[in-house]
Amino acid sequence: MWQPNNSDAYFLLFITIWLTTFNQYNFSALQAIDSLYNLKDHVTILETSNFTKFVINQHQDGKKIQLIQFYSSYCGHCISFAPQFKRFLKSVDKWSDLLSISVVNCADDINRKVCSDYKVEYFPTLRMFWFKPNEKDKGNKLDLIGRSVDEIRDSVLKWITDYWKHGNFNYDWPQFEPMNAESKEKLIEKLKFDHDNRTRVFVVEKDSSFLGREIMMDLSRYRSQVAIYRITESEIRLLDQILYPQTLDGFKLPFLMAIDAKERQFKVLSSRILSKKNDRQHFIETIKNEFIKNVQPELSENESVEVTAKENLVIKYSNRIFTSDLNNAIRYALFHEVPMIKNLNVDQTNALIRFLGVIKDDFHFQNEKTRKFIEYLYDWLGKKLNDSKRRALSVLPAIVVSSDDLLTTMKMYEDYYHFPEMKPWQACAGFVGSSFRSYPCSLWTLFHMLTISEYRRSIATKQWQSLHASLYAMREYIRHFFRCTECARHFVTMAYDLENELTHPNSSVLWLWQAHNQVNARLKGSPSEIAQLPKRQFPTHSECGHCYRSVPNETYFTDSLHYRKYYDESKVLQFLVEYYSVERMVADNSEFEDSKKKIEIHHNQPFITSPPIEEKKKPREIKKNIIQLVPFTSADYSIIIFFYVASITLLLTLCAFFKLRKRRKNRKQSPLLP
């Protein structure tokens, strides 16, 4: 009989700790995602692990307001916005004493939780946080006046000004509200010279101007030497008293005034007509020269913040479709993009069910367990939707399923069945390790493949009931879940009238091809275009010469409708059906159920859609498979082993205790024993 000893207990304890740690870093973790920003951009990079500590805990001193950009590095609009935002970061570098700016990349799976908790549904999302935020504070959306650097800066200043009216502000901050008083004497009284002898400077400007607030922020580090205020043209009566015997007509807005702490007399410092520099730069230099000592050196203006290409070499597009890319697209959509929405309503649940439905019907699975995963998830969501409608009777429920419930269910099905882990991107890889284009590229490819598969199935079976279901599902998925705001809006606008446009069995195939070329033409030359992989009209003449009626004129590239006249669409249809056919897809050999029977797919080799026939198993193998069917997750096994080790430890302790007590008892009964 086996007797436990200390070495056995230590070994089991080690196994328990190892399994528990391993379970925390399971294979469902997604690959690291490239960021659009780095520390050189003068911005704080936040993740789920440090978000609360930085945003909440480190800002309880009430000194700073916060601006946070939630973005996705897969979002083309975010990529286009990044260069402007970097220029904005540089332009407000002097505001760092008053404004904290940080970014969160929601494309990275480690940040999915914080982006979901803060209800970030579109990218880029800019949120402003007031002084001393708490854990319930989700921030306020910053509505941009425009996308230029000046407009982003003005949007921040406008938000602060509007929010200031709610009170609860820090008195050490610049006073954004314009000064007003009944008389010159009342104004001097408001300035409270008894508290300090700083020179007071006034920016006299139009009511709608942001110049004064910009100067306050730019010179905030010198608040101990000079106090800056605003007076707007609406206070014309007060200005007439200050400037008497002169009149305001003699000055052109904006201009600077100052009041001496001792003499209490106002004087005009400068007007913009005296300088060729822009108002902001000229007024800041004037204030520094007149009133500030020990001016700190500025950052070099030659410091570049542009996103530059790492290489000038143009990379050739892959002409193959990789199964691993398609699996990556589905996994990222289900496990990351959809759960970004905290609670799914009826329309969102229906859109997800349609998405799973076309995958279930027209995706070519290498592994039967993966098919089961999709089918069971499809059925589970359908049941949740029906149950919620039944409970709500005639009123549609606001919430059908939560993202936490969805993720828990998917992870449970993963343990019972299987869904491929994230693999290195292949045809949808970026350049020099970049992953910016990977997910959008794979999602486009997935839907091209699904429309082709649906078209071929309909032609073969002569069944038209579900015709064009893939394209309808794509439209609804992008409408409800694709987080790149501008991209989603453009696509949904293009697909608005699909029901009237899809009139033939091949319509969805050609419509999606045309739409993809239109998007490429629209984005040609935009900041989101990767220099190494320039946007193009597909197929090019070199890829399919017989698809063209004549050699195309490349100058028409940015006009896809004009360019379209070169194509012979009947030949393009044949090309697309062959190009996206399952027969020429490159298989992911690691996903075949029998790893000993890996098959490399070639042009004329059929794709395996069902698991290979298994040989008769030996009794020992059958027993092993039966054990694998026990419905325990890896976490369950960790808990079982933990309690097992705890029980063994307790038993050993009890044995030692009783043995020691027996020895003491024997000593009392036999005093002659040593």
C-alpha positions in Angstrom: 0.0 0.0 0.0 1.3 3.5 -0.9 2.2 5.7 2.0 2.3 9.5 1.4 5.5 11.2 2.3 6.7 14.8 2.3 8.3 14.6 -1.1 5.0 13.4 -2.6 3.1 16.3 -1.0 5.6 18.8 -2.3 5.4 17.4 -5.7 1.6 17.5 -5.8 1.7 21.0 -4.5 4.1 22.0 -7.3 1.8 20.4 -9.9 -1.2 22.3 -8.5 0.6 25.7 -8.6 1.9 25.0 -12.1 -1.5 24.0 -13.5 -3.2 27.0 -11.9 -0.6 29.4 -13.4 -0.8 27.6 -16.8 -4.6 28.0 -16.7 -4.2 31.8 -16.4 -2.1 31.9 -19.5 -4.1 29.5 -21.7 -3.8 29.2 -25.4 -6.9 31.4 -26.1 -4.8 34.5 -25.5 -4.5 36.6 -28.7 -1.3 37.7 -30.3 0.2 41.0 -29.3 -1.2 43.9 -31.3 0.9 46.8 -32.6 0.2 50.2 -31.1 -0.3 53.4 -33.0 1.4 55.4 -30.2 4.6 55.1 -28.1 6.1 57.0 -25.2 8.0 59.3 -27.7 4.7 60.8 -28.6 4.4 62.4 -25.1 1.4 60.3 -24.2 0.7 57.7 -21.5 0.0 54.2 -22.7 -2.7 52.5 -20.6 -3.8 48.9 -20.3 -6.3 47.0 -18.3 -3.6 46.3 -15.7 -2.7 49.9 -15.0 -5.9 51.8 -16.0 -7.6 52.2 -12.6 -4.3 52.9 -10.9 -3.5 55.7 -13.3 -6.9 57.2 -14.1 -8.5 57.0 -10.6 -5.8 56.6 -8.0 -3.1 58.9 -9.4 -5.5 61.8 -10.1 -7.1 62.2 -6.6 -5.0 65.3 -5.9 -7.5 67.3 -8.1 -4.8 69.0 -10.2 -5.5 67.6 -13.6 -8.3 67.0 -16.0 -7.8 63.9 -18.2 -8.3 63.2 -21.9 -8.2 59.5 -23.0 -8.4 58.2 -26.5 -9.8 54.7 -26.9 -8.8 53.4 -30.3 -8.2 50.2 -32.3 -5.0 49.8 -34.3 -7.1 47.7 -36.8 -9.4 50.7 -37.4 -8.4 52.6 -40.6 -10.0 55.8 -39.3 -7.9 55.5 -36.2 -4.8 55.1 -38.3 -5.7 58.2 -40.3 -6.4 60.1 -37.1 -3.2 59.2 -35.4 -0.9 61.7 -37.2 -3.2 64.5 -36.4 -3.5 63.4 -32.8 0.3 63.2 -32.5 0.6 66.8 -33.8 -2.1 67.8 -31.3 -0.1 66.1 -28.5 3.0 68.1 -29.4 1.0 71.3 -29.7 -0.3 70.9 -26.1 2.9 69.7 -24.5 3.0 72.9 -22.4 -0.4 71.9 -20.9 1.0 68.9 -19.1 0.6 70.6 -15.6 -3.1 70.8 -16.1 -4.1 68.1 -18.7 -3.2 64.5 -18.7 -3.5 62.7 -22.0 -3.4 58.9 -22.4 -4.4 56.2 -25.0 -5.8 52.7 -24.8 -5.5 50.2 -27.7 -8.8 48.3 -27.6 -7.7 46.0 -30.4 -5.4 44.3 -28.0 -7.2 41.5 -26.2 -5.6 42.4 -22.8 -7.6 45.7 -23.0 -10.9 44.2 -24.0 -12.2 44.3 -20.5 -11.5 47.9 -19.7 -12.8 49.0 -23.1 -16.0 47.0 -22.5 -16.4 48.3 -18.9 -16.1 51.8 -20.2 -18.7 51.1 -22.9 -16.5 52.0 -25.8 -18.4 51.0 -28.9 -16.8 53.0 -31.6 -13.3 54.1 -32.5 -11.7 56.5 -32.0 -13.6 57.5 -28.9 -12.3 60.5 -26.9 -13.3 60.8 -23.3 -12.8 63.7 -20.9 -12.5 63.1 -17.1 -13.1 65.9 -14.6 -11.1 66.3 -11.4 -10.9 63.4 -9.0 -12.8 60.7 -11.0 -14.2 57.7 -9.2 -14.5 54.1 -10.4 -18.1 54.7 -11.5 -17.1 57.7 -13.6 -16.9 56.6 -17.3 -15.9 60.1 -18.6 -17.7 62.4 -21.0 -17.6 62.0 -24.7 -15.5 64.7 -26.4 -17.3 65.9 -29.5 -14.7 67.3 -31.9 -15.4 70.5 -33.7 -13.1 69.1 -36.5 -10.1 66.9 -37.1 -7.4 69.5 -37.5 -4.9 70.2 -34.7 -6.5 73.6 -33.9 -10.0 72.1 -33.9 -9.0 69.2 -31.5 -7.4 71.8 -29.2 -10.5 74.0 -29.3 -12.8 71.1 -28.7 -10.9 70.3 -25.4 -11.0 73.9 -24.3 -14.8 74.1 -25.1 -15.5 71.0 -23.1 -13.6 72.4 -20.1 -15.4 75.7 -20.4 -18.8 74.1 -20.6 -18.2 71.7 -17.8 -16.8 74.5 -15.6 -20.3 75.8 -15.1 -21.2 72.7 -13.1 -18.9 73.9 -10.3 -16.5 71.6 -8.3 -13.5 73.1 -10.0 -9.9 73.5 -8.9 -9.2 77.2 -7.9 -5.6 76.7 -8.9 -6.7 76.4 -12.5 -6.8 79.3 -15.0 -10.2 81.1 -15.0 -11.8 80.3 -18.4 -14.9 82.2 -17.7 -14.6 85.8 -19.1 -14.2 88.6 -16.5 -17.2 90.9 -16.0 -18.0 93.7 -13.6 -20.2 96.7 -13.2 -17.3 99.1 -13.2 -13.6 99.5 -13.4 -13.4 99.7 -9.6 -15.4 96.5 -9.2 -13.1 94.7 -11.6 -10.0 95.8 -9.7 -11.7 94.5 -6.5 -12.4 91.1 -8.1 -8.7 90.8 -9.0 -7.9 90.5 -5.3 -4.5 92.1 -5.3 -4.4 91.8 -1.5 -3.8 88.0 -1.9 -0.8 88.4 -4.2 1.1 91.0 -6.3 1.2 89.1 -9.6 0.7 91.1 -12.7 -2.7 90.6 -14.2 -2.8 90.2 -18.0 -6.1 90.3 -20.0 -6.6 88.8 -23.5 -9.4 91.0 -25.0 -11.1 88.9 -27.7 -14.3 88.0 -29.5 -16.9 86.0 -27.6 -16.3 82.9 -29.8 -12.5 83.0 -29.6 -10.4 80.3 -27.9 -7.2 82.4 -28.0 -7.3 83.5 -24.4 -7.9 80.0 -23.1 -5.0 78.6 -25.2 -2.6 81.2 -23.8 -3.7 80.4 -20.2 -2.9 76.7 -20.8 0.3 77.4 -22.7 1.7 79.6 -19.8 0.2 77.5 -17.0 3.6 76.6 -15.7 4.2 80.3 -15.0 1.0 80.8 -12.9 3.1 81.9 -9.9 4.5 84.9 -11.9 1.5 86.1 -13.9 -2.3 85.7 -13.8 -4.1 85.7 -17.2 -7.8 86.5 -17.7 -10.2 87.0 -20.5 -12.4 89.9 -21.4 -14.8 89.5 -24.4 -16.2 92.1 -26.6 -19.6 91.6 -25.0 -18.3 93.6 -22.0 -18.1 96.7 -24.2 -19.3 99.1 -21.4 -16.5 97.8 -19.0 -13.9 98.1 -21.8 -14.9 101.7 -22.5 -14.3 102.6 -18.8 -10.9 100.8 -18.8 -9.7 102.4 -22.0 -11.1 105.9 -21.4 -10.4 108.4 -22.9 -9.7 106.1 -25.9 -12.5 103.9 -27.4 -12.6 100.3 -28.4 -12.9 101.4 -32.0 -9.2 102.3 -31.9 -8.2 98.7 -31.3 -8.6 95.6 -33.5 -9.4 92.4 -31.6 -7.7 90.5 -30.2 -5.2 92.6 -28.1 -3.5 92.4 -24.7 -3.9 94.6 -21.6 -2.2 94.5 -18.3 -2.8 96.1 -14.9 0.1 97.0 -12.6 -0.3 95.7 -9.0 0.9 99.0 -7.5 -0.5 101.7 -9.7 -3.7 99.8 -10.5 -3.6 101.3 -14.0 -4.5 99.4 -17.2 -2.3 99.6 -20.3 -2.5 98.1 -23.7 0.5 95.8 -24.4 0.1 94.6 -27.9 -2.3 94.3 -30.8 -2.0 91.7 -33.6 -1.5 94.4 -36.2 2.0 95.0 -34.7 3.2 91.5 -35.6 3.3 89.2 -38.6 3.3 86.1 -36.3 0.1 84.4 -35.4 -1.8 85.8 -32.4 -1.0 82.9 -30.1 2.7 82.9 -30.7 3.0 86.7 -30.6 1.0 87.2 -27.4 2.9 84.4 -25.6 6.3 85.9 -26.5 5.1 89.4 -25.4 3.9 88.1 -22.0 7.2 86.1 -21.5 9.3 89.1 -22.4 7.4 91.5 -20.1 6.6 89.5 -17.0 8.2 86.1 -16.8 11.7 85.3 -15.4 13.7 82.2 -16.0 11.7 81.1 -19.1 12.0 77.4 -19.7 13.5 76.3 -23.0 11.0 75.0 -25.6 11.1 71.6 -27.4 12.7 71.7 -30.8 10.1 72.4 -33.5 12.0 70.1 -35.8 11.0 67.1 -33.8 8.9 65.0 -36.1 5.8 63.2 -35.1 4.8 61.9 -38.5 4.2 58.2 -39.0 6.8 57.1 -41.5 7.2 53.9 -43.4 9.9 51.5 -42.1 10.9 50.5 -45.5 10.3 51.8 -49.0 10.0 48.4 -50.6 6.6 47.6 -51.9 5.5 44.1 -50.8 3.7 41.9 -53.3 0.1 40.9 -52.3 -0.4 37.2 -51.6 -2.5 35.4 -54.2 -3.6 32.6 -51.8 -6.3 32.4 -49.2 -5.1 31.0 -45.8 -7.5 29.1 -43.6 -5.7 30.4 -40.5 -6.4 34.0 -41.5 -10.1 33.2 -41.8 -10.1 31.4 -38.4 -8.3 34.4 -36.9 -11.1 36.7 -38.3 -13.9 34.6 -36.7 -12.1 34.2 -33.4 -11.2 37.9 -33.1 -14.8 38.9 -34.0 -16.4 36.5 -31.5 -14.0 36.7 -28.6 -13.0 40.3 -28.8 -15.0 42.6 -31.0 -18.5 41.4 -30.1 -17.9 41.3 -26.3 -16.8 45.0 -26.5 -20.6 45.6 -26.2 -21.4 45.1 -22.5 -25.0 44.0 -23.2 -26.5 42.9 -26.5 -30.0 44.0 -27.4 -32.4 42.2 -29.8 -31.0 43.8 -33.0 -27.4 43.0 -32.0 -28.2 39.5 -31.0 -30.0 38.9 -34.3 -27.0 40.3 -36.2 -24.7 37.9 -34.3 -27.0 34.9 -35.0 -27.0 35.8 -38.7 -23.2 36.0 -38.7 -22.9 32.6 -37.1 -25.6 31.2 -39.4 -23.7 32.0 -42.6 -20.5 30.6 -41.1 -22.3 27.5 -40.1 -23.8 27.0 -43.6 -21.0 28.1 -45.9 -17.6 28.0 -44.0 -15.4 25.0 -44.7 -14.3 23.6 -41.4 -11.2 21.5 -41.2 -12.2 20.2 -37.8 -15.7 18.8 -37.0 -15.3 20.0 -33.4 -15.0 23.6 -34.7 -18.2 23.1 -36.6 -19.9 21.9 -33.4 -18.6 25.0 -31.6 -20.3 27.3 -34.1 -23.5 25.2 -34.2 -24.0 25.1 -30.4 -23.2 28.8 -30.0 -25.8 29.5 -32.8 -28.4 27.4 -31.1 -27.6 28.9 -27.6 -28.0 32.5 -28.9 -31.3 31.6 -30.6 -32.6 30.1 -27.4 -31.6 33.1 -25.4 -33.4 35.4 -27.9 -36.6 33.3 -27.8 -36.5 33.1 -24.0 -36.1 36.8 -23.6 -38.9 37.6 -26.1 -41.2 35.1 -24.3 -40.5 36.7 -20.9 -41.0 40.2 -22.3 -44.3 39.2 -24.1 -45.2 42.0 -26.4 -42.4 44.3 -25.4 -39.0 43.7 -26.8 -36.3 43.2 -24.1 -33.6 45.8 -23.8 -30.9 43.2 -23.0 -30.8 39.7 -24.4 -27.4 38.5 -23.4 -24.4 40.1 -21.6 -20.9 39.9 -22.9 -19.8 38.2 -19.7 -22.4 35.5 -20.3 -21.4 35.2 -23.9 -17.7 34.8 -23.2 -18.3 32.3 -20.4 -20.5 30.2 -22.8 -17.9 30.3 -25.6 -15.1 29.3 -23.3 -17.2 26.4 -22.0 -17.9 25.3 -25.5 -14.2 25.6 -26.3 -13.4 23.1 -23.5 -16.0 20.7 -24.8 -15.4 21.2 -28.5 -12.8 23.4 -30.1 -12.1 26.7 -31.9 -8.7 27.4 -33.4 -6.3 29.7 -31.5 -4.9 32.8 -33.0 -2.1 32.0 -35.5 0.4 34.2 -37.2 -1.2 36.2 -40.0 -0.3 35.0 -43.5 -1.9 36.7 -46.6 -3.2 39.4 -44.2 0.1 40.0 -42.5 1.3 43.6 -42.5 4.9 44.7 -43.1 7.9 44.3 -40.9 5.9 42.7 -38.2 3.0 45.3 -38.4 -0.5 43.9 -37.7 -2.5 47.1 -38.5 -4.3 45.7 -41.6 -4.6 42.1 -40.4 -8.1 41.9 -39.0 -9.9 44.1 -41.5 -8.1 42.3 -44.4 -9.1 38.9 -42.9 -12.8 40.0 -42.4 -13.0 41.2 -46.0 -11.5 37.8 -47.2 -13.9 35.9 -45.0 -17.0 37.5 -46.5 -15.7 37.2 -50.0 -15.2 33.5 -49.4 -18.7 33.1 -47.8 -20.4 34.8 -50.7 -18.6 32.6 -53.2 -19.4 29.5 -51.2 -23.0 30.5 -50.9 -23.2 31.2 -54.6 -21.7 27.8 -55.5 -24.0 25.9 -53.1 -27.1 27.7 -54.4 -26.1 26.9 -58.0 -25.4 23.2 -57.2 -28.6 22.6 -55.1 -30.9 25.0 -57.0 -32.1 26.3 -53.6 -32.6 30.0 -53.4 -34.3 30.5 -50.1 -31.2 31.8 -48.3 -29.7 33.6 -51.4 -27.4 36.5 -50.5 -27.6 35.7 -46.7 -23.9 36.2 -46.4 -23.9 39.8 -47.6 -26.9 40.7 -45.5 -25.1 39.2 -42.5 -22.0 41.2 -43.3 -24.0 44.4 -43.4 -25.6 43.8 -40.1 -22.4 42.6 -38.4 -20.6 45.8 -39.6 -23.6 48.0 -38.5 -23.6 46.6 -35.0 -20.2 45.4 -34.2 -17.4 46.7 -36.4 -15.8 49.3 -34.2 -14.2 51.6 -36.8 -16.9 54.3 -36.8 -16.2 55.9 -40.2 -15.6 52.6 -42.0 -18.8 51.1 -40.6 -20.8 54.2 -41.6 -19.4 54.2 -45.2 -20.1 50.5 -45.7 -23.7 50.6 -44.2 -24.4 53.6 -46.5 -23.2 51.7 -49.5 -25.3 48.6 -48.5 -28.4 50.6 -47.7 -30.4 49.4 -50.7 -29.1 45.8 -51.0 -32.6 44.3 -51.1 -33.3 46.0 -54.4 -29.7 45.7 -55.8 -29.3 41.9 -55.4 -31.4 40.7 -58.3 -29.4 37.7 -59.6 -27.8 34.6 -57.9 -24.3 36.2 -58.6 -25.2 39.7 -57.4 -23.8 39.4 -53.9 -20.4 38.2 -55.3 -20.1 41.1 -57.7 -21.6 43.7 -55.4 -19.0 42.9 -52.7 -16.2 43.0 -55.3 -17.3 46.4 -56.5 -17.8 47.7 -52.9 -14.3 46.6 -52.0 -12.8 48.4 -55.0 -14.8 51.5 -54.1 -13.4 51.5 -50.6 -9.8 51.0 -51.9 -10.3 53.9 -54.3 -11.6 56.1 -51.5 -8.7 55.3 -49.2 -6.0 55.6 -51.8 -3.5 58.1 -50.6 -5.1 58.4 -47.1 -3.0 58.2 -43.9 -4.3 54.7 -43.3 -2.8 53.3 -46.5 0.3 51.3 -45.9 3.0 52.4 -48.3 4.4 48.9 -48.7 0.9 47.6 -49.6 -0.7 50.4 -51.7 -4.5 50.3 -52.4 -5.4 48.8 -55.7 -8.3 47.8 -58.0 -8.7 44.1 -57.8 -7.9 42.0 -59.8 -5.0 43.9 -61.4 -4.2 43.4 -65.1 -1.2 41.3 -64.2 -3.4 39.1 -62.0 -6.1 38.5 -64.5 -5.4 39.9 -68.0 -8.5 38.3 -69.6 -10.7 40.1 -66.9 -10.1 43.4 -68.8 -11.6 44.6 -72.0 -8.6 46.9 -72.5 -5.4 47.9 -70.7 -6.5 50.2 -67.8 -5.5 53.8 -67.3 -4.0 54.0 -63.9 -4.9 57.7 -63.5 -8.5 56.6 -63.0 -7.6 54.5 -60.0 -9.2 56.8 -57.4 -12.4 56.7 -59.4 -13.5 53.1 -59.1 -16.7 53.7 -61.1 -14.7 55.0 -64.1 -12.1 52.3 -63.7 -14.9 49.7 -63.8 -15.5 50.2 -67.5 -12.2 48.3 -68.2 -13.5 45.1 -66.6 -15.4 42.2 -68.3 -17.6 41.3 -65.4 -18.5 37.9 -66.6 -14.8 37.0 -66.6 -14.3 38.7 -63.3 -17.0 36.5 -61.8 -15.2 33.4 -63.1 -12.0 34.7 -61.6 -13.5 35.4 -58.2 -15.2 32.1 -58.0 -11.9 30.3 -58.6 -9.8 32.7 -56.5 -11.9 32.3 -53.4 -12.8 28.7 -53.9 -12.2 26.3 -51.1 -10.2 24.0 -53.4 -7.2 26.4 -53.6 -7.2 27.5 -50.0 -4.1 26.8 -47.9 -5.0 24.6 -45.1 -3.9 25.0 -41.5 -2.4 21.6 -40.9 -2.4 22.0 -37.1 -6.2 22.0 -37.1 -6.8 18.6 -38.6 -8.1 16.2 -36.0 -5.5 13.5 -36.9 -2.2 15.3 -36.8 -0.5 12.3 -38.4 -2.5 12.8 -41.5 -1.7 16.4 -42.3 -2.6 17.3 -45.9 -1.1 20.2 -47.9 -3.8 21.8 -50.1 -2.9 22.5 -53.7 -4.8 24.0 -56.6 -6.5 20.8 -57.6 -6.6 19.0 -54.3 -10.0 18.8 -52.5 -10.5 20.5 -49.2 -11.2 18.2 -46.2 -14.5 19.3 -44.7 -14.9 16.3 -42.3 -12.5 14.5 -40.0 -10.5 11.6 -41.4 -11.9 8.1 -40.8 -10.4 6.8 -37.6 -8.9 3.3 -37.2 -10.4 0.9 -34.7 -9.1 2.1 -31.3 -7.5 -0.2 -28.8 -9.2 -0.6 -25.4 -6.7 1.7 -23.7 -7.4 4.4 -26.3 -11.1 4.0 -25.9 -10.8 4.4 -22.1 -8.7 7.5 -22.6 -11.3 9.1 -24.9 -14.0 8.3 -22.4 -12.1 10.1 -19.8 -11.7 13.2 -22.1 -15.5 13.4 -22.4 -15.9 14.2 -18.7 -17.3 17.7 -18.6 -14.5 19.4 -16.5 -12.6 22.4 -17.6 -8.9 23.0 -16.8 -10.0 25.3 -14.0 -12.1 22.5 -12.5 -9.1 20.1 -12.6 -6.9 22.7 -10.9 -9.5 23.0 -8.1 -9.8 19.2 -7.8 -6.0 18.9 -7.5 -5.8 21.7 -5.0 -8.4 20.1 -2.7 -6.6 16.8 -3.2 -3.3 18.2 -2.1 -5.0 20.0 0.8 -6.7 16.8 1.9 -3.3 14.9 1.8 -1.7 17.7 3.7 -4.4 17.6 6.3 -4.2 13.8 6.6 -0.4 13.9 7.1 -0.8 16.6 9.7 -3.4 14.5 11.6 -1.2 11.4 11.4 1.7 13.3 12.8 -0.4 14.8 15.5 -1.9 11.5 16.7 1.5 9.8 16.5 3.0 12.5 18.7 0.2 12.3 21.2 0.5 8.5 21.4 4.3 8.8 22.1 3.6 11.3 24.9 1.0 9.0 26.4 3.4 6.1 26.3 6.1 8.1 28.1 3.7 8.9 30.9 2.7 5.3 31.3 6.4 4.0 31.1 8.6 6.5 33.0 11.7 4.2 32.4 11.5 4.9 28.6 14.0 7.4 27.4 
